Amino acid sequence: MNARFPKSERLLKRKEFQSVFDEGRTFRNNELLVYALPNGMNKSRLGLVVGKKVGNAVRRNRVKRILREAFRLNKGLLGVGVDLVLIPRPGLTSPALSTIEDGFKRLLTRISAEFVGAGFKPAPTLRD
């Protein structure tokens, strides 16, 4: 598994975020709200929405770094290519990687089971 987080694995455009919000499914736990939508690609992509309710700029940036790291380390749990938008809950008290990662792994497992069970398949790999 490639543990990097290249630009191709990021949601960057407003249109991409909006399609995930409009068409995606919602998954949640105590720390996170996750919108997920199969993208038909070989890789999953991540978008983050961290509002001011989470805290000041320093705290928001810390939460974003931790969420990106949790995704980078656990993206292999997704069996299909999925666009994810993560929104931390305002009550997120301890932005520690270990705390967030445990719940995030459970969410990724549920997302993978939901989309693989629904018949979504990863796009075929193109070989040169």
DSSP file (Angstrom, degrees, kcal/mol; ACC not computed):
  #  RESIDUE AA STRUCTURE BP1 BP2  ACC     N-H-->O    O-->H-N    N-H-->O    O-->H-N    TCO  KAPPA ALPHA  PHI   PSI    X-CA   Y-CA   Z-CA
    1    1 A M              0   0    0      0, 0.0     2,-0.7     0, 0.0    75,-0.0   0.000 360.0 360.0 360.0 137.5    0.0    0.0    0.0
    2    2 A N        -     0   0    0      1,-0.1    74,-0.0     2,-0.0     0, 0.0  -0.760 360.0-167.8 -85.3 118.6    1.2    3.5   -0.9
    3    3 A A        +     0   0    0     -2,-0.7    -1,-0.1     2,-0.1     2,-0.1   0.197  50.3 109.7 -95.2  16.5    1.1    5.5    2.3
    4    4 A R        -     0   0    0     69,-0.0    -2,-0.0     1,-0.0     0, 0.0  -0.343  61.8-141.5 -83.0 171.4    1.6    8.9    0.6
    5    5 A F        -     0   0    0     -2,-0.1    -2,-0.1     3,-0.0    67,-0.1  -0.630  29.5-179.7-132.7  74.1   -1.1   11.6    0.3
    6    6 A P    >   -     0   0    0      0, 0.0     3,-1.8     0, 0.0     0, 0.0  -0.177  43.7-102.5 -74.5 169.6   -0.6   13.1   -3.2
    7    7 A K  G >  S+     0   0    0      1,-0.3     3,-1.6     2,-0.2     5,-0.0   0.785 117.8  67.7 -62.0 -28.5   -2.7   15.9   -4.7
    8    8 A S  G 3  S+     0   0    0      1,-0.3    -1,-0.3    37,-0.0    35,-0.1   0.632  95.3  57.6 -69.2 -11.3   -4.6   13.3   -6.8
    9    9 A E  G <  S+     0   0    0     -3,-1.8    37,-2.2    36,-0.1     2,-0.4   0.103  93.5  88.9-103.2  20.7   -6.1   12.0   -3.5
   10   10 A R  B <  S-a   46   0A   0     -3,-1.6     2,-0.6    35,-0.3    37,-0.2  -0.927  74.0-130.8-119.7 142.5   -7.6   15.3   -2.5
   11   11 A L        +     0   0    0     35,-2.8    37,-0.2    -2,-0.4    -2,-0.1  -0.827  38.8 160.8 -84.8 123.3  -10.9   16.9   -3.2
   12   12 A L        +     0   0    0     -2,-0.6     2,-0.3    35,-0.1    -1,-0.2   0.699  41.6  73.7-117.7 -29.2  -10.0   20.4   -4.3
   13   13 A K  S  > S-     0   0    0      1,-0.1     4,-1.9     4,-0.0     3,-0.4  -0.654  72.3-129.8-100.4 148.5  -13.0   21.9   -6.2
   14   14 A R  H  > S+     0   0    0     -2,-0.3     4,-2.9     1,-0.2     5,-0.2   0.864 110.0  58.2 -57.6 -38.1  -16.2   23.2   -4.9
   15   15 A K  H  > S+     0   0    0      2,-0.2     4,-2.1     1,-0.2    -1,-0.2   0.874 105.0  50.0 -62.3 -38.5  -18.1   21.1   -7.4
   16   16 A E  H  > S+     0   0    0     -3,-0.4     4,-1.7     2,-0.2    -1,-0.2   0.927 112.9  46.0 -65.9 -45.5  -16.5   17.9   -6.1
   17   17 A F  H  X S+     0   0    0     -4,-1.9     4,-2.4     1,-0.2    -2,-0.2   0.930 112.0  52.1 -61.2 -45.3  -17.4   18.8   -2.5
   18   18 A Q  H  X S+     0   0    0     -4,-2.9     4,-2.7     1,-0.2     5,-0.2   0.878 106.8  51.9 -63.3 -38.9  -21.0   19.7   -3.5
   19   19 A S  H  X S+     0   0    0     -4,-2.1     4,-2.7     2,-0.2     5,-0.4   0.884 110.1  49.4 -66.3 -36.4  -21.5   16.4   -5.4
   20   20 A V  H  X S+     0   0    0     -4,-1.7     4,-1.7     2,-0.2    -2,-0.2   0.918 113.8  46.1 -66.8 -42.2  -20.4   14.4   -2.3
   21   21 A F  H  < S+     0   0    0     -4,-2.4    -2,-0.2     2,-0.2    -1,-0.2   0.914 119.6  40.2 -64.6 -42.1  -22.8   16.5   -0.1
   22   22 A D  H  < S+     0   0    0     -4,-2.7    -2,-0.2    -5,-0.2    -3,-0.2   0.904 131.5  20.8 -76.0 -42.5  -25.7   16.2   -2.5
   23   23 A E  H  < S+     0   0    0     -4,-2.7    -3,-0.2    -5,-0.2    -2,-0.2   0.581 101.9  98.0-106.3 -13.0  -25.4   12.5   -3.6
   24   24 A G     <  -     0   0    0     -4,-1.7     2,-0.2    -5,-0.4    13,-0.2  -0.225  69.2-114.1 -81.9 167.1  -23.3   10.9   -0.8
   25   25 A R  E     -B   36   0A   0     11,-2.9    11,-2.7    86,-0.0     2,-0.4  -0.643  28.1-125.5 -93.4 155.0  -24.3    8.8    2.2
   26   26 A T  E     +B   35   0A   0     -2,-0.2     2,-0.4     9,-0.2     9,-0.2  -0.872  26.5 176.5-107.7 134.4  -23.7   10.1    5.8
   27   27 A F  E     +B   34   0A   0      7,-2.9     7,-3.7    -2,-0.4     2,-0.3  -0.982  11.4 176.6-131.0 144.0  -21.8    8.2    8.4
   28   28 A R  E     +B   33   0A   0     -2,-0.4     2,-0.2     5,-0.2     5,-0.2  -0.989  17.5 171.0-149.2 156.5  -21.1    9.5   11.9
   29   29 A N        -     0   0    0      3,-2.4    60,-0.0    -2,-0.3    -2,-0.0  -0.736  59.5 -72.9-141.2-164.6  -19.6    8.8   15.3
   30   30 A N  S    S+     0   0    0     -2,-0.2    61,-0.2     1,-0.2     3,-0.1   0.808 129.2  31.1 -67.3 -29.2  -18.9   10.9   18.3
   31   31 A E  S    S+     0   0    0      1,-0.1    58,-3.0    68,-0.1     2,-0.3   0.777 119.0  37.5 -99.1 -30.6  -15.9   12.7   16.7
   32   32 A L  E     - C   0  88A   0     56,-0.3    -3,-2.4    68,-0.1     2,-0.4  -0.897  48.0-155.6-133.2 151.7  -16.7   12.9   13.0
   33   33 A L  E     -BC  28  87A   0     54,-2.3    54,-2.6    -2,-0.3     2,-0.5  -0.999  27.6-167.4-117.4 125.7  -19.4   13.3   10.4
   34   34 A V  E     -BC  27  86A   0     -7,-3.7    -7,-2.9    -2,-0.4     2,-0.5  -0.962  14.7-162.2-123.2 127.0  -18.4   11.7    7.1
   35   35 A Y  E     -BC  26  85A   0     50,-2.4    50,-2.3    -2,-0.5     2,-0.4  -0.922  19.9-172.4-100.8 131.3  -20.0   12.1    3.7
   36   36 A A  E     +BC  25  84A   0    -11,-2.7   -11,-2.9    -2,-0.5    48,-0.2  -0.980  14.1 171.1-132.0 138.9  -19.1    9.3    1.3
   37   37 A L  E     - C   0  83A   0     46,-1.8    46,-3.4    -2,-0.4   -13,-0.1  -0.963  36.4-116.5-146.2 124.8  -19.7    8.8   -2.3
   38   38 A P  E     - C   0  82A   0      0, 0.0    44,-0.3     0, 0.0     6,-0.0  -0.380  25.0-167.6 -60.3 137.4  -18.2    6.1   -4.6
   39   39 A N        -     0   0    0     42,-2.2    43,-0.2     2,-0.2     3,-0.1   0.500  30.3-124.9-109.8  -5.1  -16.1    7.8   -7.3
   40   40 A G  S    S+     0   0    0     41,-0.7     2,-0.2     1,-0.3    42,-0.1   0.632  74.2 112.4  72.7  12.1  -15.5    5.0   -9.8
   41   41 A M  S    S-     0   0    0      2,-0.2    40,-0.7    40,-0.1    82,-0.5  -0.575  79.8-112.7-109.0 174.9  -11.7    5.5   -9.6
   42   42 A N  S    S+     0   0    0     -2,-0.2     2,-0.3    80,-0.2    40,-0.1   0.626  96.5  54.9 -81.4 -14.0   -9.0    3.3   -8.1
   43   43 A K  S    S-     0   0    0     38,-0.1     2,-0.3   -35,-0.1    -2,-0.2  -0.892  77.3-126.1-125.5 151.7   -8.2    5.7   -5.3
   44   44 A S        -     0   0    0     -2,-0.3     2,-0.3    37,-0.2    39,-0.2  -0.646  24.1-148.9 -89.9 151.4  -10.2    7.3   -2.6
   45   45 A R  E     - d   0  83A   0     37,-2.0    39,-3.0    -2,-0.3     2,-0.4  -0.918   4.5-146.0-125.0 151.0  -10.1   11.1   -2.2
   46   46 A L  E     +ad  10  84A   0    -37,-2.2   -35,-2.8    -2,-0.3     2,-0.3  -0.927  13.9 179.6-121.9 137.3  -10.4   13.2    0.9
   47   47 A G  E     - d   0  85A   0     37,-2.1    39,-2.7    -2,-0.4     2,-0.4  -0.985  14.2-152.1-130.2 145.9  -11.9   16.6    1.6
   48   48 A L  E     - d   0  86A   0     -2,-0.3     2,-0.4   -37,-0.2    39,-0.2  -0.945  12.6-174.5-122.2 139.4  -12.0   18.4    4.9
   49   49 A V        +     0   0    0     37,-2.3     2,-0.6    -2,-0.4    -2,-0.0  -0.936  12.3 172.2-129.7 107.7  -14.4   21.0    6.3
   50   50 A V        -     0   0    0     -2,-0.4    37,-0.1    37,-0.2    39,-0.1  -0.931  14.9-162.0-122.1 107.0  -13.3   22.3    9.7
   51   51 A G    >   -     0   0    0     -2,-0.6     3,-1.6    37,-0.3     4,-0.4  -0.217  34.8 -99.0 -85.7 174.3  -15.5   25.2   10.9
   52   52 A K  G >  S+     0   0    0      1,-0.3     3,-0.7     2,-0.2    -1,-0.1   0.648 112.4  76.2 -69.3 -15.5  -14.8   27.8   13.6
   53   53 A K  G 3  S+     0   0    0      1,-0.2    -1,-0.3    38,-0.0     3,-0.1   0.729  86.3  64.1 -67.3 -19.3  -16.8   25.9   16.2
   54   54 A V  G <  S-     0   0    0     -3,-1.6     2,-0.3     1,-0.3    -1,-0.2   0.820 118.5 -93.5 -73.0 -30.8  -13.9   23.5   16.5
   55   55 A G    <   -     0   0    0     -3,-0.7    -1,-0.3    -4,-0.4     0, 0.0  -0.962  59.6 -26.8 149.6-165.4  -11.7   26.3   17.8
   56   56 A N  S  > S-     0   0    0     -2,-0.3     4,-2.6    -3,-0.1     5,-0.2  -0.099  74.1 -87.1 -74.4-179.9   -9.2   28.9   16.8
   57   57 A A  H  > S+     0   0    0      1,-0.2     4,-2.5     2,-0.2     5,-0.2   0.855 126.7  53.5 -61.0 -37.7   -7.0   28.7   13.7
   58   58 A V  H  > S+     0   0    0      2,-0.2     4,-1.9     1,-0.2    -1,-0.2   0.932 112.4  43.8 -63.7 -45.3   -4.2   26.8   15.5
   59   59 A R  H  > S+     0   0    0      2,-0.2     4,-2.5     1,-0.2    -2,-0.2   0.906 113.0  51.8 -67.2 -42.3   -6.7   24.1   16.8
   60   60 A R  H  X S+     0   0    0     -4,-2.6     4,-2.3     1,-0.2    -2,-0.2   0.916 110.7  48.1 -61.4 -43.4   -8.4   23.8   13.4
   61   61 A N  H  X S+     0   0    0     -4,-2.5     4,-2.4     2,-0.2    -1,-0.2   0.882 110.7  51.7 -65.5 -37.6   -5.1   23.3   11.6
   62   62 A R  H  X S+     0   0    0     -4,-1.9     4,-2.3    -5,-0.2    -2,-0.2   0.925 109.9  49.1 -62.9 -44.4   -4.1   20.7   14.1
   63   63 A V  H  X S+     0   0    0     -4,-2.5     4,-2.5     1,-0.2    -2,-0.2   0.906 110.8  50.7 -62.3 -41.7   -7.4   18.8   13.6
   64   64 A K  H  X S+     0   0    0     -4,-2.3     4,-2.4     2,-0.2     5,-0.2   0.912 109.7  50.1 -63.8 -42.1   -6.9   19.0    9.8
   65   65 A R  H  X S+     0   0    0     -4,-2.4     4,-2.1     1,-0.2    -1,-0.2   0.916 112.3  47.7 -61.5 -42.4   -3.4   17.6   10.1
   66   66 A I  H  X S+     0   0    0     -4,-2.3     4,-2.5     2,-0.2    -2,-0.2   0.903 111.7  49.3 -66.9 -41.5   -4.6   14.7   12.3
   67   67 A L  H  X S+     0   0    0     -4,-2.5     4,-2.2     2,-0.2    -2,-0.2   0.900 111.1  49.7 -65.6 -40.5   -7.5   13.9   10.0
   68   68 A R  H  X S+     0   0    0     -4,-2.4     4,-2.7     2,-0.2    -1,-0.2   0.905 112.1  48.7 -63.3 -40.5   -5.2   13.8    6.9
   69   69 A E  H  X S+     0   0    0     -4,-2.1     4,-2.3     2,-0.2    -2,-0.2   0.908 109.5  51.3 -66.5 -41.8   -2.8   11.6    8.8
   70   70 A A  H  X S+     0   0    0     -4,-2.5     4,-1.3     1,-0.2    -1,-0.2   0.905 113.3  46.0 -61.9 -41.1   -5.6    9.2    9.9
   71   71 A F  H  X S+     0   0    0     -4,-2.2     4,-1.3     2,-0.2     3,-0.3   0.932 111.1  52.3 -65.4 -45.8   -6.8    9.0    6.3
   72   72 A R  H  < S+     0   0    0     -4,-2.7     3,-0.2     1,-0.2    -2,-0.2   0.885 113.5  43.3 -59.0 -40.8   -3.3    8.5    4.9
   73   73 A L  H  < S+     0   0    0     -4,-2.3    -1,-0.2     1,-0.2    -2,-0.2   0.750 124.8  32.6 -77.6 -24.0   -2.6    5.6    7.3
   74   74 A N  H >< S+     0   0    0     -4,-1.3     3,-2.0    -3,-0.3     4,-0.3   0.280  77.6 107.6-121.1  10.6   -6.0    3.9    6.9
   75   75 A K  G >< S+     0   0    0     -4,-1.3     3,-1.2     1,-0.3    -1,-0.1   0.717  71.2  72.2 -65.2 -18.0   -7.1    4.5    3.3
   76   76 A G  G 3  S+     0   0    0      1,-0.2    -1,-0.3    -4,-0.2    -2,-0.1   0.663  81.2  72.5 -68.9 -16.1   -6.3    0.8    2.5
   77   77 A L  G <  S+     0   0    0     -3,-2.0     2,-0.5     2,-0.0    -1,-0.2   0.706  78.5  88.8 -71.9 -19.0   -9.4   -0.2    4.5
   78   78 A L    <   -     0   0    0     -3,-1.2   -34,-0.1    -4,-0.3    31,-0.1  -0.703  62.1-163.8 -82.1 124.0  -11.6    1.1    1.7
   79   79 A G  S    S+     0   0    0     -2,-0.5     2,-0.3    30,-0.1    -1,-0.1   0.670  73.0  35.7 -81.1 -17.5  -12.3   -1.6   -0.8
   80   80 A V  S    S-     0   0    0     41,-0.1     2,-0.5    42,-0.1   -38,-0.1  -0.858  98.6 -86.6-130.6 164.1  -13.5    0.8   -3.5
   81   81 A G        +     0   0    0    -40,-0.7   -42,-2.2    -2,-0.3   -41,-0.7  -0.624  55.2 175.2 -73.2 123.0  -12.6    4.3   -4.6
   82   82 A V  E     -C   38   0A   0     -2,-0.5   -37,-2.0   -44,-0.3     2,-0.6  -0.987  31.7-136.1-133.7 138.5  -14.7    6.7   -2.4
   83   83 A D  E     -Cd  37  45A   0    -46,-3.4   -46,-1.8    -2,-0.4     2,-0.4  -0.856  30.7-167.2 -89.8 125.4  -14.8   10.5   -2.1
   84   84 A L  E     -Cd  36  46A   0    -39,-3.0   -37,-2.1    -2,-0.6     2,-0.5  -0.930  17.4-167.9-117.2 137.4  -14.9   11.4    1.6
   85   85 A V  E     -Cd  35  47A   0    -50,-2.3   -50,-2.4    -2,-0.4     2,-0.4  -0.986  16.0-158.6-119.7 118.8  -15.7   14.7    3.2
   86   86 A L  E     -Cd  34  48A   0    -39,-2.7   -37,-2.3    -2,-0.5   -52,-0.2  -0.825  11.7-177.7-101.1 132.5  -14.8   14.7    6.9
   87   87 A I  E     -C   33   0A   0    -54,-2.6   -54,-2.3    -2,-0.4   -37,-0.2  -0.961  20.7-139.5-128.1 112.6  -16.4   17.2    9.3
   88   88 A P  E     -C   32   0A   0      0, 0.0   -37,-0.3     0, 0.0   -56,-0.3  -0.452  24.8-114.0 -70.7 144.3  -15.2   17.1   12.9
   89   89 A R    >   -     0   0    0    -58,-3.0     3,-1.7    -2,-0.1   -59,-0.0  -0.476  21.2-119.8 -74.2 148.1  -17.9   17.5   15.5
   90   90 A P  T 3  S+     0   0    0      0, 0.0    -1,-0.1     0, 0.0   -59,-0.1   0.778 110.2  63.5 -60.8 -26.3  -17.7   20.7   17.6
   91   91 A G  T 3   +     0   0    0    -61,-0.2     2,-0.8     2,-0.0   -37,-0.1   0.293  65.6 136.3 -82.8  12.4  -17.4   18.6   20.8
   92   92 A L    <   +     0   0    0     -3,-1.7   -61,-0.1     1,-0.2   -62,-0.0  -0.461  26.1 173.0 -63.5 104.6  -14.1   17.1   19.7
   93   93 A T        +     0   0    0     -2,-0.8    -1,-0.2     1,-0.2   -62,-0.0   0.879  62.0  35.8 -89.1 -40.3  -12.2   17.4   23.0
   94   94 A S        -     0   0    0      2,-0.1     2,-2.5     1,-0.0    -1,-0.2  -0.849  62.6-165.2-120.6  97.8   -8.9   15.6   22.4
   95   95 A P        +     0   0    0      0, 0.0     2,-0.4     0, 0.0   -29,-0.1  -0.358  38.8 143.3 -79.0  64.7   -7.5   16.0   18.9
   96   96 A A     >  -     0   0    0     -2,-2.5     4,-2.3     1,-0.1     5,-0.3  -0.843  56.4-129.4-103.2 142.4   -5.1   13.1   19.4
   97   97 A L  H  > S+     0   0    0     -2,-0.4     4,-3.0     1,-0.2     5,-0.2   0.900 107.2  52.0 -57.1 -44.4   -4.3   10.8   16.4
   98   98 A S  H  > S+     0   0    0      1,-0.2     4,-1.4     2,-0.2    -1,-0.2   0.884 111.0  47.7 -63.2 -38.4   -4.9    7.7   18.4
   99   99 A T  H  > S+     0   0    0     -3,-0.2     4,-1.1     2,-0.2    -1,-0.2   0.946 118.7  38.3 -67.0 -49.1   -8.3    8.9   19.6
  100  100 A I  H  X S+     0   0    0     -4,-2.3     4,-2.3     1,-0.2    -2,-0.2   0.868 111.6  59.2 -71.4 -37.0   -9.6   10.0   16.2
  101  101 A E  H  X S+     0   0    0     -4,-3.0     4,-2.5    -5,-0.3    -1,-0.2   0.865 100.1  55.5 -64.6 -37.6   -8.0    7.1   14.3
  102  102 A D  H  X S+     0   0    0     -4,-1.4     4,-1.6    -5,-0.2    -1,-0.2   0.951 113.8  39.6 -60.8 -49.8   -9.9    4.4   16.3
  103  103 A G  H  X S+     0   0    0     -4,-1.1     4,-2.1     1,-0.2    -1,-0.2   0.866 113.8  55.5 -66.8 -35.9  -13.2    5.9   15.4
  104  104 A F  H  X S+     0   0    0     -4,-2.3     4,-2.6     1,-0.2    -2,-0.2   0.877 104.5  53.4 -65.9 -38.2  -12.1    6.7   11.9
  105  105 A K  H  X S+     0   0    0     -4,-2.5     4,-2.2     2,-0.2    -1,-0.2   0.916 108.6  49.6 -62.0 -43.2  -11.1    3.0   11.2
  106  106 A R  H  X S+     0   0    0     -4,-1.6     4,-2.1     1,-0.2    -2,-0.2   0.907 111.3  49.3 -63.1 -40.8  -14.6    1.9   12.3
  107  107 A L  H  X S+     0   0    0     -4,-2.1     4,-2.7     2,-0.2    -2,-0.2   0.916 110.0  50.6 -63.9 -42.9  -16.2    4.4   10.0
  108  108 A L  H  X S+     0   0    0     -4,-2.6     4,-2.7     1,-0.2    -1,-0.2   0.883 109.2  51.6 -63.3 -37.5  -14.0    3.3    7.1
  109  109 A T  H  X S+     0   0    0     -4,-2.2     4,-2.4     2,-0.2    -1,-0.2   0.916 111.6  46.7 -65.0 -42.8  -14.9   -0.3    7.7
  110  110 A R  H  X S+     0   0    0     -4,-2.1     4,-2.3     2,-0.2    -2,-0.2   0.907 113.2  49.3 -64.1 -41.8  -18.7    0.6    7.7
  111  111 A I  H  X S+     0   0    0     -4,-2.7     4,-2.4     2,-0.2     5,-0.3   0.931 112.0  48.2 -63.4 -45.7  -18.3    2.7    4.5
  112  112 A S  H  X S+     0   0    0     -4,-2.7     4,-2.7     1,-0.2     5,-0.4   0.924 112.6  48.1 -61.7 -45.3  -16.4   -0.1    2.7
  113  113 A A  H  X S+     0   0    0     -4,-2.4     4,-1.8     1,-0.2    -1,-0.2   0.887 111.8  51.2 -63.4 -38.2  -19.0   -2.7    3.7
  114  114 A E  H  X S+     0   0    0     -4,-2.3     4,-0.9    -5,-0.2    -2,-0.2   0.927 117.6  36.0 -65.0 -46.2  -21.8   -0.4    2.6
  115  115 A F  H  <>S+     0   0    0     -4,-2.4     5,-2.0     2,-0.2    -2,-0.2   0.851 118.7  47.4 -83.0 -34.5  -20.4    0.3   -0.8
  116  116 A V  H ><5S+     0   0    0     -4,-2.7     3,-1.3    -5,-0.3    -3,-0.2   0.897 113.3  50.6 -70.3 -39.0  -18.8   -3.1   -1.6
  117  117 A G  H 3<5S+     0   0    0     -4,-1.8    -1,-0.2    -5,-0.4    -2,-0.2   0.762 103.7  59.6 -67.7 -25.0  -22.0   -4.8   -0.5
  118  118 A A  T 3<5S-     0   0    0     -4,-0.9    -1,-0.3    -5,-0.1    -2,-0.2   0.414 123.7-101.0 -85.6   2.5  -24.1   -2.5   -2.7
  119  119 A G  T < 5S+     0   0    0     -3,-1.3     2,-0.4     1,-0.3    -3,-0.2   0.543  70.6 148.2  93.8   6.9  -22.3   -3.7   -5.8
  120  120 A F      < -     0   0    0     -5,-2.0    -1,-0.3   -40,-0.0    -2,-0.1  -0.635  27.0-167.6 -75.7 129.7  -19.8   -0.8   -6.3
  121  121 A K        -     0   0    0     -2,-0.4   -41,-0.1   -41,-0.0   -40,-0.1  -0.870  25.2-103.8-116.2 149.1  -16.6   -2.2   -7.8
  122  122 A P        -     0   0    0      0, 0.0   -80,-0.2     0, 0.0     3,-0.1  -0.381  46.8 -97.4 -66.4 152.0  -13.3   -0.4   -8.2
  123  123 A A        -     0   0    0    -82,-0.5   -82,-0.1     1,-0.1   -83,-0.0  -0.387  49.8 -92.9 -65.8 147.5  -12.5    0.8  -11.6
  124  124 A P        -     0   0    0      0, 0.0     2,-0.3     0, 0.0    -1,-0.1  -0.333  42.4-111.2 -63.7 144.4  -10.2   -1.5  -13.6
  125  125 A T        -     0   0    0     -3,-0.1     2,-0.5   -84,-0.1   -84,-0.0  -0.594  24.7-138.5 -78.9 132.5   -6.5   -0.8  -13.3
  126  126 A L        -     0   0    0     -2,-0.3     2,-0.4     2,-0.0    -1,-0.0  -0.797  18.1-161.4 -91.3 128.3   -4.9    0.5  -16.5
  127  127 A R              0   0    0     -2,-0.5    -2,-0.0     1,-0.1     0, 0.0  -0.898 360.0 360.0-112.3 140.2   -1.5   -1.0  -17.2
  128  128 A D              0   0    0     -2,-0.4    -1,-0.1     0, 0.0    -2,-0.0   0.474 360.0 360.0 -77.7 360.0    1.0    0.5  -19.5
